[in-house]
Amino acid sequence: MSAPTHPGIRTTTTGVDTRLPWWALALPAAAFLALLLLMTGADGAQATTGELAADRFLEHLWQTLSL
């Protein structure tokens, strides 16, 4: 006699669940973004310049992608 499966889990013909929970992609992506923003803002305190770390990150990303 086989045990009943959980109704929310979808399985393939091999019986293995192939779906990932939402946090399995969201948490690593958020951690990567946070570390990337920390890297771009590691120049020291520049509160008087008014330049945001996100602006510098986007500018750096734009220059990198337009090779």
C-alpha positions as CSV (number, residue, x, y, z in Angstrom):
1,M,0.0,0.0,0.0
2,S,1.5,3.4,-1.0
3,A,1.4,6.5,1.2
4,P,-0.6,9.5,-0.1
5,T,1.4,12.4,-1.4
6,H,1.1,16.0,-0.4
7,P,-1.5,17.7,-2.6
8,G,0.6,20.8,-3.2
9,I,3.7,18.9,-4.5
10,R,3.9,18.1,-8.2
11,T,6.0,15.2,-9.1
12,T,7.3,13.9,-12.4
13,T,7.2,10.3,-13.6
14,T,10.4,9.6,-11.6
15,G,8.7,10.9,-8.4
16,V,11.1,13.8,-7.9
17,D,9.8,17.3,-7.3
18,T,11.4,19.7,-9.8
19,R,9.9,23.0,-8.7
20,L,11.9,25.4,-6.5
21,P,10.3,27.5,-3.8
22,W,10.2,31.3,-4.4
23,W,12.8,32.0,-1.8
24,A,15.3,29.6,-3.4
25,L,15.9,32.2,-6.1
26,A,14.9,35.4,-4.3
27,L,17.3,35.1,-1.4
28,P,20.5,34.5,-3.4
29,A,19.6,37.2,-5.8
30,A,19.0,39.7,-3.0
31,A,22.3,38.7,-1.3
32,F,24.1,39.1,-4.6
33,L,22.6,42.6,-5.2
34,A,23.4,43.7,-1.6
35,L,27.0,42.6,-1.9
36,L,27.3,44.3,-5.3
37,L,26.0,47.5,-3.9
38,L,28.4,47.3,-1.0
39,M,31.3,46.8,-3.4
40,T,30.4,49.9,-5.4
41,G,30.0,52.0,-2.3
42,A,33.2,51.0,-0.6
43,D,35.1,54.2,-1.4
44,G,34.4,55.7,2.0
45,A,32.0,58.3,3.2
46,Q,30.9,60.7,0.5
47,A,27.8,62.2,2.0
48,T,28.6,65.7,0.7
49,T,28.9,64.8,-3.0
50,G,25.3,63.7,-3.3
51,E,26.2,60.8,-5.6
52,L,24.3,57.6,-4.7
53,A,25.9,54.2,-4.7
54,A,23.1,52.9,-6.8
55,D,23.8,55.6,-9.5
56,R,27.5,54.6,-9.6
57,F,26.5,50.9,-9.8
58,L,24.1,51.5,-12.7
59,E,26.7,53.6,-14.5
60,H,29.3,50.9,-14.0
61,L,26.9,48.2,-15.2
62,W,26.0,50.3,-18.3
63,Q,29.7,50.7,-19.1
64,T,30.4,47.0,-18.6
65,L,27.5,45.9,-20.8
66,S,28.3,48.3,-23.7
67,L,31.6,46.7,-24.6
